[in-house]
Amino acid sequence: NKEFYAVLALILCDVDPYAEVSDSVQSLLDEIRLDVFEDLQRYYKNVMGLYEYSTRLGHLITLCHVIQECHSLSIEFSRFSHLVFDLHD
């Protein structure tokens, strides 16, 4: 499904704000993200026949943020678990 691939691309293009990324890499990621949104817009209009797709796109963006938040929380949980278990060794 085109939307599934779009979600994957958007997640992969989202960089941790604390990570140091060069301007050229950030620019490339921004271009990819823009291409994904333009492809989704064409898909919604031409393939699905939707002209009011803002709700659907909003759900996809929300899904991306939820997945990224789950990933961040799992990393924090892993760090916390290692810290706790290391203290008890």
C-alpha atoms as one frame of an Amber mdcrd trajectory, in Angstrom:
protein
   0.000   0.000   0.000   1.297   3.416  -0.949   0.396   4.910   2.436   2.368
   2.252   4.304   5.482   3.051   2.284   4.907   6.753   2.841   4.755   6.220
   6.606   7.995   4.237   6.489   9.719   6.925   4.437   8.532   9.696   6.757
   9.712   7.797   9.825  13.106   7.125   8.278  13.486  10.775   7.268  12.765
  12.071  10.745  16.020  12.720  12.543  16.432  13.024  16.274  16.567  16.764
  17.011  19.527  16.186  19.328  21.520  14.356  16.685  24.098  16.387  14.871
  23.295  16.195  11.180  25.025  18.181   8.482  23.052  20.794   6.588  23.367
  18.842   3.356  21.933  15.687   4.930  19.108  17.646   6.563  18.356  19.302
   3.222  18.242  15.920   1.492  15.882  14.532   4.133  13.634  17.584   3.773
  13.504  17.049   0.000  12.591  13.398   0.435   9.878  14.313   2.936   8.471
  16.897   0.517   8.489  14.333  -2.310   6.594  11.870  -0.118   3.901  14.440
   0.672   3.606  15.405  -3.001   3.320  11.725  -4.000   0.633  11.183  -1.379
  -1.275  14.209  -2.650  -1.193  12.845  -6.204  -2.178   9.387  -4.963  -5.147
  10.736  -3.039  -6.353  12.888  -5.926  -5.630  10.697  -8.943  -5.891   7.132
  -7.673  -8.329   7.386  -4.799 -10.339  10.291  -6.204 -10.183  12.217  -2.930
 -10.053  15.968  -2.968 -10.572  16.394   0.760  -7.777  14.259   2.124  -6.571
  16.402   5.005  -8.085  14.112   7.643  -6.512  11.027   6.087  -3.129  12.744
   5.797  -3.452  13.975   9.368  -3.994  10.412  10.546  -0.844   9.300   8.724
   1.209  12.072  10.279  -0.203  11.224  13.705   0.683   7.571  13.150   4.254
   8.572  12.282   4.554  10.590  15.488   3.090   7.777  17.596   5.544   5.260
  16.130   8.453   7.625  16.704   7.332   8.277  20.274   7.059   4.540  20.951
  10.562   4.079  19.590  11.915   6.864  21.805  10.172   5.444  24.865  11.518
   1.969  24.168  15.052   3.369  24.000  14.524   5.184  27.305  13.092   2.047
  28.888  16.057   0.040  27.670  18.513   2.572  29.087  16.640   2.630  32.380
  16.569  -1.168  32.570  20.290  -1.429  31.925  20.968   1.208  34.558  18.804
  -0.532  37.149  20.233  -3.983  36.470  23.788  -2.657  36.398  23.278  -1.095
  39.839  22.142  -4.408  41.318  25.018  -6.517  39.958
